[in-house]
Amino acid sequence: MTKNRWLIRDPFVSLLLAVAIGSTGCTGVAQPGSPTDPPGDPLTASPAGLSTPSTAPVDVPVEVKDAIETLATSGIGVYQEAGASSPIEEPEDPTSPLRFTRWQAENLARDAKAGGGIGAHEIDELLPMPPESIPFSFVLAGYVAAAQTLGAEHARVLMHDQDIEQPASLLFPTLVLALFVGEVTAAAASGATTETDSLLIAEPAIYPAAAVSLLADPGIGAAEPAVARSTDTKIARAPARLAAAGICGDITAFFTDTLAKVAAAIVAVLPDIPFLKAAISWALTKGLQSGLEVAADLIELIPFIGAIRSAIGVLALAVTVVAALRDWTVSVTAQPTLAHYSVGPSTNRANAIGIVDDGPGDVFSPEVRECASLLSIELAKGGAAGSTATWQVVSGSEHVAPIDSQNTHVDAGRRTTFQLVMTREPEDIHRSSRIANGLVRLRVTVKRQDIEQVRKFIEGAITSSLPPSVYAALTGVFGNPLAKIATLTDLTGQGRLIAEYHLPEEPTLPPGPQPSAPATPDVFCQKYATTIEWADASDDIALRPYLVELLRRLDDMRSVAPSFLLDDM
C-alpha cells in the first residue's frame, strides 16, 4: 500500500471510505503446511491448538474481515496466530509496532459491532492527567473529530451516532483506541530523531531511568530477563513456564515483542505530529469552552507531554489486554424503540434490554486458559448468568426516569433489563399539533464475577513476562495501572431510545401595520421640480433659513429617490 493515510480531507473520499468499510473483504494468501497445500483465505483457517478441522473452515463474519483491513490501513498488522511470520493483510506504511492476533481482532470487531467499548470516565480514571490539563478522553475525542487520517476516518464511521461535542459522554470502541495507538506509534517510530532522544534523557520526569535504555537499543527489552513483581510466589516462578513451547509460549513472545517495540516508539512521541496536534488543539478548545481550568500553553508543558506519552503506552497495554480477555459482547436495544411521554394520569414505560453474547458460555479463550494453567491461576468457568449489570442514562435524562429498586442482574437467558418511566406532559400540551423527538442514550456495564482472578492473571501474564524497562517505559508517570486495566475487561454496551413529546402551539401574532405602497419615480420627480421652483423664488430670503428648508426638502426627496441616486444625496 502506498497512499498517504495522514491526509484525508475530501468529504467525497470520506464517503467512499465509509462505504468501503462495509464492503471490502481480505485477500487470501497461502497457508503454511505441506508443499501440496492449496492456497486459501487465512481468515477461514483454524488457529493452531484449536479443534476446528481444516476440512470445515469457519465462516468468518464480514465485520472481522473489515476490522482486519481497517487495522491494516492504519499500519497495524493482524496475524493468524502468535507464531505466524507474516500478517494476514499487509499493513500500510508507516507501520505501527502495535499488532494483534486474529482472535484479538475478532474480539475487537464483535465489540464494535455490538456497540461496546470503554467509556470516557473509565479512560480518565485509568489515565489521570496533570493539573491544568485536559482529560485524556478529550484528546481521544479530538482524534475522532479533527484528525485527518484513515484511522480517524474509520473512527468517525464507528462513532457516527454519538455526540462527539460531548467528550465526557462518549463510549470509545476498543477498535478506535487501537487505531489511535497504532497511528501515533507509527508516526513516532517513523519520525524518531536524536533530538527527541536528547530531550527525554534531559527530562527524567518524562520517563523513569529504566526506560531510557530503550532509546539506545529498542530490542533490549526482548533480551532482558523478566523480573516478577507479583507477591504471589507461584506467579513469581512463572516466566520460564510462560516461555515454554506451545500456544502460551508463542503468545507470550508475541505480546512481549509487540509491547517492547511500542515502548520504544512512544519515547519519540511529540505533540507536533500533525494529527496528534490537531487532536490536542481540538481538545484544548473544547476544554476551555467547557469551563475547565486549562493552561493556555498546555501543548508546550513538559509534564503534559510526558503524560501524553505515558497515556499512549498504558493505552497500548490496555488495548492488548482487553482484546485478549473481552471475549463476550453486550448489545443494548430499547423496547419500544420510540416511546411517547406520559400524559395526564397515565404512565408510559420503556425498557432497555441488554443481551450478553457469551458464545459457548466459557469466559476465556483456549489460549488464555493455557497461559493461566501455566501460571497456576484457576480461572472461572461458566457464562454471564448472575453477573451484576450497572445501567446509566448517559444523555437525555430530561426525557426519562429510572424505576427505583430494580433488579438488573443478568438472568439465565443472558438478559438484563432497565425499566424507565417517560417524562409527563400536560394534557393541553399533548393536544398540540407540534411533535418533537429527543434522544436518550443508555449504557450498561456487565461486571465480571471473576475480577480478582483476572487481575492475578494480568499481573502474571504481563508483569512476570515483560522486562522491567519495557513495563516502565509503557506505564511511565502512571505507575502500576494493571488493577484498573483489569476492570476494563468488564463488558460495556450502549443503545438508544427515541422519546416523543409535544410542544406548545406557536402563539398567533397580531397583524402588523400594512406596508405603504412603494414610491414611484414620478413622486421623486414631482418633489424635485417643486424644490427647484422654491429655490428660484427665494433670492431675497436669509441664507440660514434657506439652507434649513433646503435640507428638509432634500431629506424628504431621499425617502422616495431611486436607489442609483441615493449615493449622491
N, C-alpha and C positions, 0 to 999 in steps of 0.2 A: 504494500500500500504506500502511495506516495503523496496523497493530498495533504495539505497543511490543515490540521484539525484545530489549530488555535484561532483561526479567523473564519467564523461562520456568521455572516452579517445579513445576508439576503433573506427576507421573510419567506420568499418562494422556495428557496433552498431548504429552509426550516420545515416548510410544509411537506416537501418531498421526503425529508428525513423522517418526519413523523409517520408518513405512510410506509417508508422502508422498514421502520422498526417492526411494524406489524406484519410484513410480508416477506422478509428476506430470510432464507434458511442458511445452513452452513455447508461448506464444501466438503465432500468426502475425501478421505485420504486412506492409504493402505494401512492395515493394522499389523503390528508385529506378530511374528509367528513363523511357520514354515514357509519356504520359498513358493509353495504352491497355493498359499492362502490368497483368495481373490480380494481385490480392493473393496472397501465398503465404507459406510458412514461411521466415523469414530464415535458418534453420539449414540449409536444403537448397539455398540459392543459393551459387554459386561465388564466392569472393573475387576481387576484381579482380586481373588478372595471371596467374591460373591457367587451365589449359587445359580444365577440365571444362565441357562445353557446357550452357547453361541448359536445354536440352530434356531433359537426363538428370540430374535432381537427385540429389545424393549422399544415400544413406540414412544419416542421422545416428544414431549409436548412442544408446541411451537414457541411458547414463552421461554423455554430453556434454550432452544437454538438461538432465539433472538437475544437473550441475555448474554450468551457466549460471544455473539457477534458484536453486541453493544460494548462489552468489555474490551474486545479486541480493537475496536475503533478508537478507544481511549488508551491504547497501549498496554492493556492488561491481558496476559496470557492465561488461558484455561487449559489444564492438562487432563487427559483421560484418566490418569491415576497418578499418584505421587511419584512413582518411579519412571514415568514416561519422559522421553528425552526431548520431545518437541510438542508444542501446543496444538490443540485441535484446530484453532483458527489463528493464523499468523498475526501477531499484534502489529498495529501501525506504529511507525516511528513518530516521535521518540518513544521508546518502550519504557514501561514502568517496571521497577523491581517487584512491585506487588503482583501476585499471581494466585490462582486458585486451582483446586482440583475440580473435576466435573461435578462431583456430588455436592461440593460447596456452591458451585454456580447454580445447581438445581435448587438448592435451598434459597439462594438469593432470588431466583426467578419466581418460585412459588410464593415467597413472602411478598414480593412486589405485586404480583397478580392478585393476591388476596386483599391488598390494601394495607399490608402490615408495614412495620418499620420501627424506628426508635424516635421517641418524642423529643422536642426541643428541651423540655425540662430535664429529662434524663441525661441528655448530652451536656447540658450546662452543669449538672451535678457531677458528672464524670470529669469535666474539663473546666474548673473554676478559673476565670481569667484574673489578671492583676487588677488592683484598684484603678479607677478611671478608665477602664477598658470596656469594650463592647462584649456581650456574651458571645461565645463561640457559635451558638446556634444562629446568630445574626450573620456571621461570616459565611456559614453554610447557606443560609437563605440568599445572601448576596451572590454566591456562586451560581445558584439556580436562577436568580433574577437577572444578573448582569454579565456573567462570564460569556465570552464569545468562543466557545469550544464545542466540539462534538459531544463531549461528556455532559456539558451543561445543557446542550440542546436535548439530549436524551432525558436528563433530569427534569427539564420543563415538561416534557411529554408525560413522564411518570407522575408528576405532581400537578398536572394541569387543573385539577378540580379543587386545589387548596388555595387559600388566600395568602400569597407569598408576601403581601404587605403587612401581615401579622406574624412575624417570625416566631414569637413565643408560643404560637398555637400550632406550629407545623409538626407533622409526622414525617420524618425522612425515611423513605425506603432504604434498607441496608444497601441495596444496589446503588443508590445515589451516593451514599457515603463512600462506597468502593470507587466509584467514578471520580469523586473529588480527590481522594487519596492517590489514586492512580495517576491522574493528570498532574497533580502538584509534584509528586515524586519523579515523574517522567521529566517534567520541565527542569526540576532541580538537578537530577542526575545528568541531564544533557548540557547544563549550563554551569556546573560547578567550577570555581576558579580558586587559585591560590589566595586571591584577595579575600574571598569568603572564608577560607580556612584560617587565615591570619586573624580575621575579625573574631572568629569563635574562640581561638586559643587565647586571644587578648581579653575576652569577656567570659570568664569562667562561670558567671552567673547564668549564662545561657544553657550550659551543659555541664554535667559532672565530669571530673577529670577522666573517669574510666571510659567516657565516650570519645574523648579526643583521639585515642589511639585508632579509631575507625577512620579518621581523616587520612592518616599516613598509609593505612592498608585496609581497605574495605573488607578484605577477606579474612582479617584477623579473627573475627568473631567465630567463623566456622571452625577454625583450628583450636580455639581456646577451650580448655576443659570447662564444662558446666560446673557451677557451684550451687548446690541446693540451698535454698533459703527457707525451706519449709521446716517447721518444728516437728513434723511427723517423720519418725525415723524410717518408716517404710518408704516414704517418698524420697527421703534423702539418699537412699541407695538405688534410686530408680534410673538415673541416666544411662548406665551401662545396659540395663534391660530394654530401655526405650530404643536404644541404638541397635538392638539386635535385628536380625533379618526378619522379613515379613512385612505385612501391611503397616504395622505401627512403626517399624524402623524406617520405612520409606516416608511415611507421613512426618515423622519427627525430623528427618533430614530435609524434607521439602519445606516445612514451616521454618526451621532454623535458618536455612539458607535464604529463604524469602525475606524473613524479618531482619536478618543481618544486612541485606542489601538495602532494604527500606531505611534502616537506621543510618547507613552511610549516606543515603540520598538526602534525608531530611536535614542533615547538617548543612547542606548548601541552600536550603530554602531561604529566600529573601522576599520581602513584600513587593519587590519591583518586578516579579513575574507578572506579566501583563494581566492575565485573567484573575490572578490572586489579588493584585492591586485593585482591579475593578470590583471584586467581591468585598474587599475590606472597605473601599470607599463607599460602596452602597450601604454596607452595614453601619459605617460611621454616620452617614447621613440619617439613616433610619433610627439609630440610637439617639441622636440629638433631637430628632423630631418626636421621639417617644419620651423625652424628658430625662434621659439617663445622664448621669454625670460622667462625661467622656472628655478626655484630654483632646484638644484640637489638633495637637501634633502627635497623636497616638501612633500613627504609622511609622514614626521615626524613633519611638522609645524602645530601648534595648529590652526591658522586661517584657514588653508586648511581643516583640519579635521572637524572643526566646519561648514565650508561652505558645505562640502560634506553631513554632517548630515542634515543641513537645506535644501539642494537641494533635498534630498530624501523625506523630509517632504512636500515641496512645490510640488514636482512631484506627490506624492500620492494625494494631494489635486487637482492638475490639472487633473490627470487621472480620478478621481472620477467625477469631473465636466464635462469634455469632454465626458466621456462615457454616461453621463446623457443627455447632451444637443446637442450632434452632432448626430442628427437622420438621416441626409442626407449623401449621398456619392457622390463623383465626380470621374469618371474614364476618363482616357486620352488615346486616340488612335491616331495614325498618318495615314493620307491618302495622298499618298500611304504609306505603312509601310517601303518600300525601295525606295529611290529616288536618281537618279544619279546627279552628279554635272552638272551645266550649262556648255554648250560647245559653243565656238565661240560666235556668235551674239544671239543665242537662250538662253532663260531663263527658267530653270526648277524650279517649285514651289512645295511646300508641305504644307499641313495643319495639325495642331494639333487640334483635336476635344475633348473638354471637355463636357461630358454628365452628368448632375446632376440628380440623382435619389432622388426625394423628396417625394417618397411614394404617399400618397393621396393628397399631396400638403400642408399639415399642417407643421408648423415649429417645433412644440413641441408635445411631447407625452402627453396623458391624465394625467399621474402622475405629470408631470411638471406644466401643466395648473392648476391643483387643488391647488398646492402649491402657484403658482403665484396669484391665486384668493384670497387665504388667506392673502397674502402679499399686496393685493390691487395694484398689478402691472398689467398693461394692456399689455399683450404680443401680438406681431403682428400675424396676420393670413395671409395665402397665401403662395405660393411656392417660388421657386428660381428665377422665371422670373423677369428680371430687375436688378438682383444683379450685382455688379461690379466684374469682373474677372481680376486678375492680373497674367500675364504669365511671365515666365523666362526660359532662356536656362541655365540649371544647369551645363551641361558639353557638350563638343563637339561644342563649338561656332565657331571653325575654319571651320566647315562644312556648316553652315547656317547663314543667317542674317534675322532678323525680318523685315517685311514691316512696314514702318513708318505710324503713324497716323491711326491705325486700331481700329475699334470698337469691343471690346472683351466682352461687356455686355452679360449676359445670356439672350437668346431670349425666345420667347413664347414656343418654343419647348424644353426648358431646355438645350440648347446647347450654348457653347461659342467656338469661332474659333480663332486660332492663325495662321496667314499666314507667311510663311517662303520662302525665296529665297535661292536656293542652291548655294554654292560657285562655281566660274567659273574656268574651267581648259582649257589650250590651246588646240587647235585642234591637234597639233602634239603629245602631251601627250595622248590625247584621243585615238589615233590610236595604242597606246601601247597594248601589249598582257597581261600586268601585271595589275590586278584589285585588289583593296583593299576595305575594308569596315570600316567605322567609326561609333561610337555610339553617337547619340545626345539624351541627356536626357532632357525632357521638363516637366515643373511643372506649375500647375495653382492653384491659391488660389481664391476661391469664397467668397467675403466679405459679411457678414451678413448685411442686411439693418436695423436690429433692435438691433445693438450692444449696444446702450445706455440702452435699456430695459433689455437686457441680463446682462449687468453689474449690474444694480439695483437688478435684480433677484438673481444673485450670492451673492451680498452683503447681501441681505435679508435672503436668504436660508442658507448661510454658516455662516457669522459672527454673525447674530442675534440669531442663534440657537446653535452655537458652543461655549463652555465655553472659556473664555479668556486664561486660562492656556494651553488648548489644541491648540488653534489657535497660541499662542506664541511659543509653542514647535514645531508645524508644520512649521511655517514660519521662525523662528529663525532669522538669520542675514539678511534675505531678506525683513523684514518689512511687508508691505501690498502688496502682488502681485496680488490681485484679478482683477484689471483692465487689467493686462497683461494676466491673465488666461482667461478672457472673450474673448480676441482676438483669443485664441487658438480654440475657437468653430467655427471659420471660417473653410470652407472646403478646404482641400488641397489634390490634386491628382497628380500623376506622370505617365508619359509614355515615350516611346522612339521611335526614328526614326533611321533607318539604312541609312547612307549616303554611296553611292557607287562612287568610283572615280578610275582613272588610275594612275599608277606610271610610271616614265620614264623607258625605256628599260635599262637593265643592259648593261654596256659597254663591248665590246668584247676585252678580254685581248690578247696581242701578245703572240705567243708561246714562252715558256721559253726554257732554254738550255736542251738538251736531256741528261738524266741521263746516266752516264757511266756504262758499264757492271760490275756487281758485281765481286769482286775478288774471285778467287778460291783458295783452299788450295795449289794447285800446285805453284801458284805465290809466296805465302809466303815461301814455302819450297825452291824454287829456290833462293830467296833473302837470306834466312838463310844460304844456302850452300855457296853462293858467299861470304857472310860475314865471314864465318869460314875460307875459303881459304885465304881471305885477311889477317885475323888475324894471320894465321900460317906463312905467308910470311913477317911479319912485325916485326921481332925480333930486328932489328938494328935501327929502327926509333926512333925519340924523343917521349917521353911519351905524352906531351901535344897535339901535332898534332894528335897523335894516338887516344887519347880519344875523341877529337873533331870529328874526322871522324867516330869513333865507334858510338857515339851518333847520328850522322846524319843518319847512316845506320839503327840503331835501330828504329829511328823515321819513316824512310821510310818503314821498315818492319811492324811497328804498324798499318799503314794505310790499310794493307791487311791481318792482323792477324785474325785468328778465334776468336770469342767472348770469348771462355773459356780461351784464353791465355792473354787477354788484362790486367787482374789484375796483371800479372807477368811481364809486360813490362814497 
